[in-house]
């Protein structure tokens, strides 16, 4: 996907981002029940997250909370990568 002027690229699967990458949750392709559980942990569309470890589980940080997601879930979350990485 080409990079836009603001440094973002088009939506990609969370499971495709490397550790250290910052992104915003764009869309969830999951059941309503799964979406409700993620929302309760702060993973709402538009939230900023940082990939801490990408594998199975995929560990992301939302605000100050780290969340472990099964790879099968991370593959169904679309995110928009933010410019630069956080360490």
Secondary structure, 3 states (H helix, E strand, C coil): CCCCCCCCCCCEEHHHCCCCEEEEEEEECCCHHHHHHHHHCCCCCCCEEEEEECCCCEEEEECCEEEEECHHHHCCEEEEEEEEECC
